[in-house]
Amino acid sequence: MPRLIKSVLNQTNRNFELIIVDDGSTDETKEVVDGYSDQRIKYYYTENQERSAARNFGIGKSNGRFVCFLDSDDELKSGHLECLEEAIQLHPSIHVFRTQYEFVNRDGTRRTSAFSAKVPNPGDIWRNFYPVASYCMRRNVAERTGWPEKFWMWEDRHFFLRVVLEYEIAELPCLTTIIHDHASRSVHEVDPERFSQKIWVIEHAVLDLWDSHAERLGRFISKAEMTDWIHDSLRGAAYDAIDAKHPELAREALSAARKYVRLATMPSWVYARLKLVLK
């Protein structure tokens, strides 16, 4: 959290408000925030309702014409807001912007996103990871679209796929966000008490979006891609459980993944081999 706050306060564009929604954390978030006297920082505590609800709450508390999102794993380079402000002034008819990012792997290696002047379509959003910190949009776009409060996995693509179906996204060349991978990121988290819920969310966040927008999404994304994504994500959850030494949870994730397996993605004998390894 201190790194996040510092990166915002170091912005060359000083015209911002920083809304921190503490979603029922058990760490020292409030004490960290209380260490800053900057009037632009607004702190709110809510009972744990997960990320989507926290983001919707933060949008409701915002006053600016545009909102950006920043998770506790992220940080901004000093020119982030300046780059966005320039783009907003140059393109007043565009409602959504996206900057480039740097991803720091757990081993310290880094990769950066590849800028393309092509306007992103739903297929691009589906297939290519972009962190929430890279996006900035008019507040009324965020309000109308709404983060899906039922889901705390894949909620970002659920949200941005619905955005891109309604609004053009302007891709900006400036590299302004940094994402840090680590074992405690929610995508890797293995909590025995809510692992079954995580499996449910992985499946149903994708299915929920597909069921409600299949006709429009189907022009860019095949149903096979949709099921492959669920399969690969569930298999990834199984590998995380193996790394965390929870073989019973890995078996649960693999059992769910098998419902979506195709010969092209993972032959059934591989699952049999994995189950033997997990015994």
N, C-alpha and C positions, 0 to 999 in steps of 0.2 A: 504493500500500500504506500509506504513512503516514496518509493521509486515512481509510482503512478502520479502521486500528487506533485512531486518535484517536477516531473516532465510536463505537467500542465502549467504550473506556475512559471516555468522557464520559456513559455511560448513568446515568440517575438510579437505576435498579435495579442495585445493585452485585454482586448474587449471580449470577455467570456464570463460565464458563471460555471462553477464546478459543483454539480449536484452529486453527492455521495449517498447512495442508498445502502445502508447496512442491513442486509437481509438476514437478521437473526444470527449474526456471526458470534462465535465464542472466543474469538481472539481479541486483540487490543485495538480494534479499528477506531473506536470512539476516542481512546486515549491518544492515538496517533493524530487524528483529526484535530483534537483539542490543542495539539501542539502548534497549530498554525493560527495566526490571527488575521489572515486575509479575509476580508468581508465578502469576497466572491465565492468562498467555499460555503456550501449549504449542506448540512448533515441531517439525514433522516434515518431513524431506526424503524424497521418493520419486523413483524414476526416472520419466521422462515417460510416464504412462499415460493422460493426458487427464482431463477434469473428472469424469466419472462415477466412475472408479476412485478419484480423490482424495477425492471426497465420501464414498464407501463407506468408505474408509480412515479418514477423519475421524470418521464415525459410530462406527466400531469403537473409536476412542480416547476417545470422549466418556463422561462419567460422569453427566450430568444426566438427569432424567426426560424433558425436552423438548430437541429440537435445532432450531436455526435455521440457515439457510444464507446465506453472504455471499460473493459473488464480488469479485474485486479491483477491478471497476469500480463497486462499490456503496458506499454509506455509509448509516449509520443516524442518524435524529434521536434526540435524547437520551431521549425517552420511549418508544422502541420496546419495550424489555423490560418496562417498567412497564405499558404497555398490554396486552401479552400476559399478564403475570402476573395482572393483574386479571381478564382474560377466563378464564384457566385456573381461578382460584378460583371465579368465578361459574358456570362451566359444566364441572363435573368429568367429565361423561359425554362431552364432545367431545374428540376426539383430535387434530384438525387446525384451525389458525387461519390467517387471512390478513389482513394489514393493507393499507392503501392506500399508493400510491407517487407520487412525482414523477419525471418523466422529463425530463432536460435534453438537448435536441437539440444537434447539433454547432454550430449557429449561435447557441446561447445561449438560444433560446426554450424555454419550459417548458410541460408539460401534466401534469395530474394525473388519476389514475384516478377514476372515478365510483362512489361507494359505493352499493351496493344491499343491502337487508336480505334479499333473496332468497338462499336457499341455493344455491350454485353446483352445477351439474350438469355432466356431461362435455361437453355442447355449449358451455357457457360457458367451460370451460377451453380447449377447442379454438379457439374464435373470438376470445378476448380475451387479450391479452398481460398476464401478471403476472410480475414477476421472482421469482427464487428467494428473494431477500431478504425478500419479503413473507410467506413461509410459515414457520410454526413447527408442529412436530408431536411427538407422543410418540416417544421414541427407538425403541421397539419397532415402531412403524408404519414408520419409515424403514428399519429393519433388515429387516422382512418384505418390504417393497416392493422395495427395492434399486434403486440407479441403474443404468441399462442400460450396461454398460461397453463394449459394442461401438460406442457412438455418442457423438460429441462435438458434434453439431448436433441440435437438436430433442430432446435428451435430457431437457430440463426438462419439456416437455409429455408425453413418453413416460412419465416418472415420475409427474407429477401427475395425468394421466388414469387411471393405474392406482390411484393413491391414492383419487381421487374415486369410482371404481367400488366401493370397499370401505368408505369412511369419509365421514361428513358433514364438510363444511368450514364453519366458522363465519367469516363475513365481518365484519370489525371496521371501524368508521368512522375510526379514528385513522390519520392520514397520517404514516408513520414511516420510510419508506425513500426514498432518492434514487438514481436510476440515471443515469449519465452516458454519453451516446452519443459515440463517437469512431471514427475511421477504422480503428483497430487492434483494435476489438472483433472477436471471432471470427466473428460473423455477417457482417461486411464483409471479413474478411481474404482477401487474394488471394496465396496462397503457391504459386508455380508448381510446387514440389516435391510438394505434396500437394493440389493443386486437384482432381485426378481423384478422390482419396479423399473430398474434401469433397462432390463431386457424388454419389458413391455413398452417403455417409452421409445426405445430404438425402433421397434417394429411400427408402433402406431402413429408416431409423428410423421413418418413417411406415408403410411397408408391413409392417414387423415387428409394430408394435402392432396394425394393422388385421387382420392374419392371425390373431393370437392372441386378439383381443377383438372381432371384427367383430359377433358376435351381440349383445353387450351395447352396444357403441358405436353400432350401427346404429339404436338407438332414439332417439338424440340427434343423430347425424351421418350425412349421406348419403354414399354412395360417391363421388358427384360432388364433394362438398365435399372429400373426401379427395384425389382426383386434382387438383382445382383448387389445393389448398394446395401439393402437390408442384410443379405447374406454375409457380405464382407464385414459389415459393422458388427454383427453378432459374433462372427468368428474372431474379430479383433478383441471383443470383450472377453472371449474365452482365453485368448493368449494373455491378456492382462491378468485374468484370474489365475492362470498357470504361474505367471511371474510372481504373483502375490501369494502363491502356495495355498490356493483354495481350489483343489481339484473338483470338489462337488459343485462349485459355482461354474467352473469351466464346462462341466458336463451339461449343466442347465443351459448355458449359452449355446453349446454345440447342438443340443437337442432342438432349440428354437431355430438355429441356423439351417438345419437340415430341411426344414419346410420350404426353404427358398433356394436349395441347391439345384444347379443345373450341371450337366456333364461338362460344359465349357468352363465352369467356375471351380468346382471341387468334386471329384468323383467320390462316391459313397465309401469306397475302401479307405480313403484318407481319414474319414471320421472314425472308422473302426480302428485304424492304427492309433489315432489320437486317444481314443478311449482306453486302449491298452496301456498307453503311456501314462494316462492319468490314474490308473488303478494303483 
